[in-house]
Amino acid sequence: MREQTMMTRQIPPFLTFFIVTVMQVGVGIFTFQRPIVKIVGHDGWIAIIISALMVHAVIWLVYQMLKENETIVDLQTRVFGRILGRFLGLYWIFYYSLFVLVILVGYVEILRVWLFPEVYPGVFAFFTLLLAYLFVGGGLRMVTGLSVLSVILAIPFLLFNRFPYGQLQWGSIFPLWDHSIMDVWMATQTMTFQFLGFEILFMAYPFIKEAPRSQKWAHVSVICSTIVYLFAFILSVLFFHEHHISTIIWPTISLWHMEYIGVSIWFLILVPNVALGLWAASRAAKQTVKVSQRRSLQGLSPLVFVAAFFFVTRWEIENLSSFTGNLGFYTVFVYVPLLYVIERIVSKRGQRR
C-alpha cells in the first residue's frame, strides 16, 4: 500500500529539469554580475563555467549515493547511524529554510525599490509565504506543475527581451583570462551561490519515477541555467563598463529595462522557489523530528516570516546572502564529496560482511 501511495505522488523523470532550473535561476539573476565583476572583471564568464562543472560533478555524486526511495536524511542515517544521522538531519531543515529566507528577502527588496516603495515589506513576505504554503499543501506534484509554468513563461522572457544591441562594446570581453587563478577561484566560489538549489534533489529523489533516469535531466537543467547566466553576464559586460557594474545593485534589471513587467513576471519564479524550499525543509523535519509534514510546514513558515523582519536593509541582505553562499559552498562542495567517500567505505564494508 505504501509503495502504491508513493507511486501516485511521484513525478516523471523529465520534470526534474524544471524543478532544478527554477531553483537555480532565481532572484540571483538580477544581482550576480556585481560581486563577480568586483573580483575578476570581464573574466567572470570563466567562473560561471567552472561553477557549473563543479555542480555537474556533485550531481553525479548525489545519484551515486542515493538508493531507491532514499533522501539525504535516510542516507546520513544509513552511513552514520540513527542518532547522528537524524541529528545531521536537523541541519538540512535549517539549510532549506535559510535558502527560502534568502530568496524571500531578496525579492521583497526588489519589489520595494522598483515597484512599491511605500508598501510595508512584511505584506509582501506574508502573501508570498501564504501562496507558497498553499501550493506545498498540494504536494510536490502541484509545486512541480507550477515550476513547469514558471520556466515556460519567465525564462524565455529573459532571453528574448529587447536589448541595446547598438550600444554594445564588443571588445569589452577581451583579453581573455586577464586575471590570476586565485581571482578566478574566488569568483567561482561566489558564483556557486547562484547554482545552489539543486539540493532539492536530496529530498525529492524518492518522489521521482525511475529516479536514476532523471540524472540526465538534472544535468540538462544545469546546462540551461549556465546558458542563462552566461547570456546575462556577457551582455552586461558588453553594455556597462566594469567599474560601472560594480556600482549597480541589479545590473540585469537596469540592462533589460524590466522594472515593471519583468519584476512582476519573475514572481512566477519566486513562488515555486519558496514552495520547493519549504517542501524540502518540512519533509526533512518529518523524517528527522517525526512530525507530520503539514505540522512542520505550519511551524517553519511563521519562523521564516519572522526572520524576514531582521533582514530589511541592503547591508543586512548582502550579509545574509554572503553567509548563505559560504555555507552552501562548504555544504555542497566539501560535505557532499566527503559523505560520498564515507558512504563508499561503509558500503564496501557491508558487502564484505
N, C-alpha and C positions, 0 to 999 in steps of 0.2 A: 504493500500500500504506500509506504514512504517513497519507494522508487517511482511509482506511478505518479504520485503527487509532485515529485521533483521534476519529472519529465514535462508535466503540464506548465511548469513555471520556467522552463528553460527557453533560451533564445537560440536561433540558428547561428552557426559559426561566423557567417559573413557580417553579422551585426556587431561583432567585436570591433570592426573597423570604425563604426560610428561612435561607440562609447569611448574608445581611446582617443579618437580625433577630437571629439567635443571636449574632452578633459584637457587635452594638450593645447588647443588653440582657444584660449580663454581670454580673460581680461588682459593678460600679459602682452597680447599682440599690440596693444596701444602704447606700451612703455618700454619694451625690451631693448630698443635700439640705444637708448640713452646710456645705461650702465655699461654696455658693451663698447660703445664708441669711446667712452671715457678711458677705457683700459687699452684697447687695441685699435682704435680708429677704424679706417675703412677695411681693415683685415678681419672684421667681425664675422664675415661670412665663413671664414675658416673655422672659427669657434662654433658656429652653428652646425657645420657638417660633422666636426669631431664629437660634439654633444650627441648628435643623432646616432652616430655609430656606437657610442657608449650605451645609449638606450637600447639599440638593437641587441647588443651583447647581453644586457641584463634581462631583456625579454626572453632571450634564448635560455638563460639560466632558470628563469621562473618556470618555463614549460618543462624543463628537465627535472625540476624538483617536485612539482605538484603532481599528485596522483589523482585518480578519479574521485570526484566529489570531495576534494580536499581544498581547504583555504589556507591562508598563511598561519592562522591560529592552529589549525589541525597539524600543519607541517611542523610548527615550533613544538607542539605537544609531542609529536612523534620523535623529534630529534632530541629535545631537552627534558622530556618527561612532563607529567601532568602539571605539577606545581609551577615549575619555572616557565613552562610553555604558556600557561594561562596568565602568569604574571607579565610576560612579554606581550601577551595579547592586549593588556591594558595600554601599552604604548601605541598600538595601532588605532585604538579608539581615539586617543589624543591626537595622533598624526592625521587621521582623516578629518577630524573636527577642526584642527588647525588649518587644514587646506581649505575647508569650507569658509572659515573666518577670513582668510586672506582674500579669497575671491570676492566675498561679500563686501568687505570694506573697500576694496579697490574699485569695484563698480559703483558703489554708493558715492564715493568721492567724485567719480566722473560725472554722475548724474547731478550732483550738487554744483559742480563747477560749470558744466557746459549747458545744462538744461533747466534745473530747478534750484537756483541758489538760495531761495527763501524757504524752501521746504525743510523741515527738521529731518536729519539723517535717519533717525530711528524709524520714521514712517516707511522709508524705502526698505530698510532691513527687515522690518516686521512683515510687510506684504510679500517680499521675496521669499523669506523663510516659510511663510504660510503656504504660498503656492508650491514651493518645493516639498513641503510636508505632505500636501495633498497628493502629489504625484508619487512620492515614496510609499504612501499608503496603498497605492495600487500595485506595488511590487516592481521588480526590476524590469519586467516586460513593458510596463507603461512608461517608465523612465527611459528605456531604450528607444521606444517609439518616439518620444519627444526629442531624443538625441538625433535620430534619423532626420526628423523635420528640421532641426536646427542646422545640421550640416548642409542639407539641401538648400536651405534658404540663406543662411548667413555667410558661409564661406565663399560661395560664388559672388555674393555682393562685394566682398573684399577684393577678389581677384579681378572682377570686371567693372569696377568703378572707374570713374573718369580720372585721368592722370595728367599732370602738366608736362606732356612729352616735349614740348618745345623749349622747356626751361631746364632740361636735364643736362648735367655736365658729365659727359661720358668718360672723361679722363679721371674723375674723382676716385674710381675704384683701383687705380694704379698708383704706384708699383705694387705688385702682388707680394705678400708676405714681407711687409716692411717693418715688422715688429719682432721682438725677441720671442723665443719659445716660451719663456716664463710668462710673458704678457698674454700670449695666445692661450696658455693653460689657465691663467686666472680668468680670462674672458669665457673660456669653456665652462669653468665652474659656475660662473654667473649665469650663463645661458642654460645650463641644465635645469634651472628652476622652471623655465618655460616648458620644458618637455616633461616635467612631472605631471602626474595624473594617471599615467598608465598603470600605477599601482592598484587601480581599481580591479585589475585582473586578479590580484591576490585574493580578493573576496568573491569576485564574480565567476571564478573558474568552475565551480560546481553547477552553475546555472547556464552554462554553455553546452549545447548538444555536441557530442563528439568533440570535446574541448581541445584535444591535440590538433584537430584540423583548423582551429581558429588561430593558430600561431601565425600563419602566413598573412592573415588579415590584420593582426596586430602590427606586423612589420610594415604592411602596406600603409596603415594609418600613420605610422611614424614617418614614412616617406612623404605622405601627403602633408603632414604638419611641417616637415622640413622645407618643402617647396614653398609653403605659405610664408614661413619665417624668412627664408632667403629672398623671396619676392619683395616682402615688406622692407627688409633691411637694405637691399641693394637700391631700391627706388629712393629710400630716404637719403642714402649716402650720395646718390646722383643728384638729388634735388637740393638738399641742405649741405652747408659746409660742416665739417666735423665739429668745429668749435661751436657752431650753431646748434647742432643736435644735442650736444652735451648740456645745453641750457633749456631744451624743450622737454617738458614732462611727458607729453603724449605726442610723439612725432607722427604716429600713424594718423591720428585724428587731424592734425594740422596739415599733413600732406594730402589726405583724401578729401578734406573739407566735408567730413561725415558727421558734423556736430549733431544734427537732429535725427535724420533718418538712420544713419549708421549706428549711433549710440543706442537708439531705440531698438533697431533690429538685433543688436548684439545682446539684448535681453533674452533672446531665444537661446543664446549660448550659455548665458549666466544661469538660468533656471536649471537645465539638466546638469550643469557643473555642480551646483549646490545640492541638487537632488541625489546625484550619484555619490557625492561625498558623504551626505547624511545617511544614505542607504548603507554604504560600506562601514561607517562608524557604528551605526545601530546594529548591523549584522555582526560586527566584531564584538560588540557588547553582549549580544545574545549568546555567542559562543563562549565568551570569557566569564561574564558575570552571571550567566544563566538566568536572564530575564527575557521576556518576550521582546521581539523586535519593535513592536508598537510602543511598549513601555519605555524602552531605551530611546526610541525616537522622540517620545514626548519629554524625556529628560534632557537629551542632548540639544534639541532645538532651542529651548529657552536659554541654555548655557551659552550657546553661540550668539544668540541675540544680545544677551547682557554683555558678553565680551566685546561685541562690536562697539559699544559706547566708549571703550577705553582706547580706541584707535580711530581718531577722527581727523587729526591734523596730518599734513603731508609728512612731517618728520616721523610721527608715530607709525604711519602706514609703511613708510620706507623701512623703518627698523623691523617691523613685523615681517615684511617681505624678505628682508635680508636674513633674518633669523630662520624663517621657514625654508628659504633656499639652501642655507648651510645645513640645516637639519635634514632636508630632503636629499642633499648630495651624499651625506655620510650614510644615510639610511639605505639609499638605493645602490650607490656605487662602492660602499665599503661593507655594510652589514649583509646585504643580499649575497654578494660573492662569497663572503665568509661563511654564511649559512649554507651556501651550496657545497662548499668544501666539507663542512662538518656533516652535512646530510649524506654526502657520498661515503664518508668514512663509516658513519653509523649504518648505512645500508649494506656496505660490504661486510661489516662485522655480523650483521644479522643474517646474511646469506651463508657465511661460514658456519654459523651455529646450526 
